[in-house]
Amino acid sequence: MTNTKTPIKTTDPLLTHEVLHMTSFLMRSVDTELLEHPAIQKNEHWSTLAEKAHQALFDLYQSIGAASLPDGEQDR
């Protein structure tokens, strides 16, 4: 993790877009590189952990997306 002294403005649309994109990228990577890997598929414990990682990234993606909607359009 980066140690920054200056707080980052998290509502900046560019920063929000950046983290949304990176979350999507990581979610696809977990899907194609881990969930589809034969070693993961043959090991129930590993498969469960990889599925949890994918679900956590999906939940993060949804949360970021919801937070980036204009005021009044969020369900949360």
C-alpha positions in Angstrom: 0.0 0.0 0.0 1.1 3.5 -0.7 1.7 5.7 2.3 0.5 9.2 1.3 0.5 12.3 3.5 -2.0 14.2 1.3 -5.5 12.8 1.4 -6.9 11.8 -2.0 -10.2 13.3 -3.1 -12.1 10.0 -3.6 -15.0 11.7 -5.4 -12.8 12.7 -8.3 -14.5 11.1 -11.3 -11.2 10.2 -12.9 -10.0 8.4 -9.7 -13.4 6.7 -9.5 -13.2 5.6 -13.1 -9.6 4.3 -12.5 -10.6 2.1 -9.5 -13.7 0.9 -11.3 -11.6 -0.2 -14.3 -8.9 -1.8 -12.1 -11.6 -3.7 -10.1 -13.1 -5.0 -13.4 -9.6 -6.0 -14.7 -8.8 -7.9 -11.4 -12.3 -9.6 -11.4 -11.7 -10.8 -15.0 -8.2 -12.0 -14.1 -9.4 -14.0 -11.1 -12.1 -15.5 -13.4 -9.8 -16.5 -16.2 -6.5 -17.2 -14.4 -7.8 -18.8 -11.2 -11.4 -20.0 -11.4 -10.7 -21.6 -14.8 -7.4 -23.1 -13.8 -7.4 -26.9 -13.5 -5.5 -27.0 -10.2 -8.0 -24.6 -8.7 -11.0 -26.6 -10.1 -9.6 -29.9 -8.6 -9.2 -28.5 -5.1 -12.4 -27.6 -3.4 -10.7 -25.3 -0.8 -8.8 -23.4 -3.4 -11.9 -23.1 -5.6 -13.9 -21.7 -2.6 -11.2 -19.1 -1.9 -11.0 -18.1 -5.5 -14.8 -17.7 -5.7 -14.7 -15.6 -2.5 -12.1 -13.4 -4.1 -14.1 -13.0 -7.3 -17.3 -12.2 -5.3 -15.5 -9.6 -3.1 -14.2 -7.9 -6.3 -17.7 -8.0 -7.8 -19.2 -6.5 -4.6 -16.5 -3.8 -4.7 -17.3 -3.1 -8.4 -21.0 -2.7 -7.6 -20.3 -0.4 -4.7 -18.0 1.8 -6.7 -20.5 1.9 -9.6 -23.3 2.8 -7.3 -21.3 5.6 -5.6 -20.4 7.1 -8.9 -24.1 7.6 -9.9 -25.4 11.1 -9.8 -27.1 12.0 -6.5 -30.5 10.5 -6.2 -29.9 7.6 -8.5 -28.3 5.3 -5.9 -30.3 2.6 -4.3 -28.1 2.6 -1.2 
